Amino acid sequence: SCLASWDLHEVEFFDQNGNQIFATADTSTGSSAGNYEPSNAVDGDLSSFWAGDHDHGLACGCWSEEKMDVQAIDFTLPEESYLSRIEV
């Protein structure tokens, strides 16, 4: 359906030495209510997730370029760091 969205279960950041860097997450475009907070995307729990905003209809069957950038999640690292990898 065109009310479908996407969910982000986990994102992990690693420095140049392979150490995990713990980020915080926020959003101004997707869901930030209920059990689907942006912080779920960085909480280390694969069973929790951040839910995008279902009102935008991002399912493949109703995708159009005008919907680009209507959902975003922002990650903040505790300090400036060189990243060696990001795992999604």
Secondary structure, DSSP 8 states (H G I E B T S, - for coil): -TT---EE---EEEETTS-EE--EEE-SSS--STT--GGGGGSS-TT--EE--GGG--SGGG--GGGTTSS--EEE-SS---EEEEE-
